[in-house]
Amino acid sequence: MMSSAPPSEPATTGDDDDVESLPLATASDYASVASTFDPLLSSTSATAASPRSPPTRAAAFTLSPTFSSSFVDPPSYADATGAGAGSSSPRSASSPSSASPRSTRLAASEYSLLAVSDPETEAEPAATSLVPGSAPTYVSYLVTSVHRRDPDQRRHSVRRRFRDFVTLADRLAEAFRGQFVPPRPDKNTVESQVMQRDEFVAQRRAALERYLWRLAEHPAIGSSDELRVFLQAEGKMPLPGSTDMASRMLDGAARLPRQLIAGEDAVAAPQEVVQPARGGRDLLRIFKELKQSVVTDWAGVKPPLVEEDREFLEKKDKLQEWEHQLTSASQQAEALVKAQQDMAETMGALGLAFVRLTKFETEEAMYDSQRIRAADSRRVATAAVKASRACRDLNAQTVKYLDTLHEHLSIMLSVHTAFSDRASALLTVQTLMSDVASLQSRIEKLEAASSKIFDGDRARIRKVEELRETIRATEDAKFCALREYERIKENNRSELQRLDSERKQDFLVMLKGFVASQAAYAEKIVDGWETVAEETSGYVRARGSDSLTS
């Protein structure tokens, strides 16, 4: 605890009247002021931590003979989390950060090394340029990986551009429907126009590296062929056919007339119903599912199959409330970081002010009272600078632990996508079941009309046979869609269990680390000021005796 007798103002003497009449010295630059005192320039004394304090970052705040704006400009929240332009990923290029709450899961992943580095500007093939001699350019990154199961621990290095990461994300979304697939970094076209190019490329590089580590951490995606091919396949990544939305819509538009007129491909193929209809390749299916959702939502018609998993529905509602509370906690965490930044800045400014005051008192000292004030000012300046450094180091620790809030908030994007996969699969099943019911109704009407004609109606009988064949194909598609729906449900269930387990582990590590760092650095700051209080205790007692005699 701090001393009960806080430092007080220097005792006044008769000589002070003469001191007050001295002109103030002109404030010099910080370099010349700070160079007066060795304790403020010593990186050893400045960065030495209290035995009770946790280890600080390698880039600890230190004073140098040259004034640095970092003294009053602590790192922003984005810089401290590694999202800044020039910062590296929280997980280093060689291995996951040991300080990360998720380091245990990352250490158990399939990869011991994942790094995105060496951005290079390359030109598009000449065939893609509309104007001769003005081929567009893009940035490629060197993606390096080491698979733990590789007996030789061989490094794979491939060149990938951002479009390749988009292709990987699309393939993972198709292959792992219902699972919490980590979201890829956004394209950020607006930021690319506003930010400096080098800054934007550095920020994207760091984001892509973190994205790969998140994929490697996932128990299913980390061992997937999709990720392995992306990391190890030499040459350019092959793009899937009709990968862009425009091409898919054109394909769907070309098929639609045949589906409506000739009945070709009127029933979705089993291999297609296991993917969402929003892909655009089958416009007829999109229209049917849209009609099904509209009839169900607006007309109040009960669908043939509904979501009956009450546990899932309750969990979904709780997650929505959890996301709301998590957003609030994340905002308050950023507010705390900003407040600690302000504290470090203000404390540093206080130290600078006392450094200048000490220089003035030292240069102009003519009486013992001035020298006493100079010594006291130097002690306060030293303690304030050390407190400023401690606040900055504490801020780095705060960011490191409370970033868990931001990590889990980003996971909610994957949760929403997985739940959307479930709803989409259910809508596909509902649509196919409605199609079967509609076809059965048409058959019944045709059979009833045919029975009224002697010897039947050959055209109607032939149409009935065609409808029954369509029913069989639709039943097959419905069976595949229902199986896909059950698979997504199981993926949701297992992923929710994993999320609960990881959330408990991550938040326990976060809270323990946050509380320990706050306590350790608070003690460190208190120790510094208690030292000043002890050093000036005789001076305080002297002033107290003067007041008693008066």
Steps between C-alpha positions, in 0.01 A plus 500: 500500500605856451644696790247678717701821469491599135773726363433862563623831367857602590538698821515871442796699618596861492704440187194412297404860453817551300430186294159628398657804338721291267389495135374168365743314278400440140365144455741301287427190298446174678835354399705766673271501802495125547875464451551682830409188698644156454212312673258615231727390218593159638307232315601254771342692782209611285393156389592300805183341626401453860543142627124487521436625149441270201736497201451798270512510122834508328421841356465657846469874521838661573639849487784582266719809467294597197146607564251249364135571440425154640555654842166674470344283230433152642413225253145485376276206578535369143880528513519321831285213377715452193242644260707807426669541168852431610428251773541131487239243577436409865614158392853539378614382161679205652243373746186597691552752776550330833317788667181442306212341692457269202866395484421150624252436220731655244789286622282193445409602144627326189750777420801621696567790264269728307635827368389756243788721389686669216219683317584553134324694227431293190336578168187327377532298178486720191180327387311653793593858411247698296749775421829395333804573712299556821472158658347517850711396797436309818693415818606142571626366832742223588312243708734273696387196699637198680277200568560330834453153352761555234791275609751733334329816630530639149396857441249568226510847348243606242389830353139596564299812423195625685269342241647161593403557862147581381490173305620310807230661714231408244614139488508473877152650520371230265685212663431591864140619502366532851844538654646820639735577212721798592410798279762614253622861500283739301611645171494854646498682168421829672791469742735412214416834341528704819804341665856518377573203275784358712293538814202328343711210368665452841162501671360247255806277537454486876125433463558215254754339731262515794231353276717197417577442867130508583435242228781281633353522849163361386492124574342409166633767264856475630532146364294555185620439146376844399743672736784262420465557125492875551819491706697247297382493136762653275410763244188709482185385672252353249175690512177296504284519191257790492635621831366855483137592554456645149607174336273297724204722425566470125512122527177501697331732251600268213348198676177667606315489162570127461380440855176691447414384146654162443516392860876437476672496836173601664601301807816603683769236482589331831857636482361854467246499780776457756613854414295818550288622211633855527800397288300600193556199276138383533264795476192278503604359836563851630149605394345192660677548831417870498135414442512246781644752744250770397201269532622380837581843642227718348209267439541325834506155340661238720798345320515122465812493721583742780791551736402300809831498687399705802847478651650649187242779483563590864874494442459723197306758703762491777779550249328807363485646850860390559609684187326814623677483837829412333474806276449721804796343683718540191414869477582551867831318453594747228396785730727361773792476260441859393488614864826322577655659194390841628643420843837403351501816287406727789749341737772533238413866449519550876845343507610726215372806684695408812811429290484856369429632847801314637722635224392851584556453873841340440626767261371788710570355846647756740351381827458168676121520468536505122726198505252317723220575257720386210569169673133450576400592146748249366354225717148585386611513137667160527196345668260655248700372204516150650126515572439603138700203377316270737167630369608431145617149585178441692304614196679244285408230753142624514468481123657155491246354742186699420547433128328171582176700499564611142599148394174352625301785352646415159405135558137609509523577127581133442217397732249704299624346176470148642146567619420645159624176342257313721207721404592474132516119516165487676345724234631267228338201670175690545496599133564145378232360730256758368597404145425134575163592647421719197595222258285250690208738479545537123510123457179460698325759284622338176393154614158629602454665160625194315262267684203681350607407146438150362821305468680790664679796349832390355646852514401540865632154584832581337514830692431315823795270437723801433386663824568182696851489357541863604376410849761225526775743399365760741486243780865416436590866514290543814680209665839659424380840618362351822825317563693824442267679740565238769874527438489876544298458818763266637774745400314777682468286811867401514617853421284647774651256748849594382418871525375458858813312599739745336313798634536375858870435450572826320310720742659333802847572358390852405367587845795352686752674279317831503462509879860388561644762264287778647609406853868460409532830318298684764749374759788605276363852468429519873855385577638784290298766675565351845871529427453871429294536817775337706773711340312820584380390845771699678402806303137445596591467867706816477204691368279349769736620773501848347123514514503391867749767602300762321 
